[in-house]
Amino acid sequence: MAKGTGHLRMDKPPSPHAMECLRRAARAPFPAQEINFTVRDKLLDFGYAVLEDRPSPYQTHRKGQTVAFIVCTDAGRSALALIDSGKASS
């Protein structure tokens, strides 16, 4: 799988929605197809997440088929920690 598309504006940080998707991935990786591709690409481009092929959780897929899962990186966990510390001090 390609690592993001590079077409996103890097001057705009990921949206609150994108960060909630990252928070979900930090709890447990999930199939990347479950989120909007622009959200996925933004998280990939910022280095907050990576894609890993894992066995498909979908019953309609044949046994052994893989899908890309979104996995939170250490940089993503650090970004979430910064957001959480900002909320705590508010």
N, C-alpha and C positions, 0 to 999 in steps of 0.2 A: 504494500500500500504506500502511496505517496505521503510524504510528511507535509501536509498543508499545501496550499496553492500559491502562496506568496502574493496574491492579489489583494489581500486585505490591508487596510490602513493600519500601520503599526503605531501611529500617533494616537490612536483611540484605544484605551484599555478595554479588556473584555467587559461586556455588560454584566449587570447584577444577575441576569438570567444565566449567562454563560458561567459565571462563578458558582451558581447553584448547581449547574450540571457538573462542574469540576468537583464540588463538594460531594456530590453523589458518587463520582468516580473514586474519590479518596476513601469513601466508605467501602466500596466494592466495585471493581471494574464491571462495565456493562457494554453490550453491543453498541458500537458507535452509530449504527443506523437508527438508533432510538432518539437521536437529537438532530437538530437542523444542521446541515452541512456547513453553514457559515459559522455557527457556534463551534462546531468541531474544529474547523480550520483555524479559528482565532485562538483556541486553546493550544493547538499544535504549533502555530506560528510563534506564540509567546513562550513555548517550551514548557507550558504548564501540564501538558499531557502528551502521551505517545500512543500509537496504535500497536496492538499485539494481536496476532491471529490466535484464536482459541477455539475449542470445540463449540459448535453452534448450540445454543440453548433451545432452539426452535424445533418442535416436533415435526414440522413440515419439511425440514432439511434431512437429507439422507445421513445415515450414521457415518460419523467421521468427518463430515463437512465442517469447515471452519468459517468464522466470521471475524471481522476486526472488532476488537474490544478497545474502549478508551480507558487508559490507565493513567492515574495521576502521578506526576513526577515529584521529586523533592522540591523543585522550583515551584510547582503548583501548591504543594503543602505549605511552603513558606509564604506564598501569596495569600493563601487562606488564613494563615496564622496572623499576618499583618492586618487583614480585614477584621478578624476576630478581636485583635488587640485594640483596633480603632473603635469597635463597637463597645468594648468594655470601658474605654476611657470616656465615652460620650455621656 
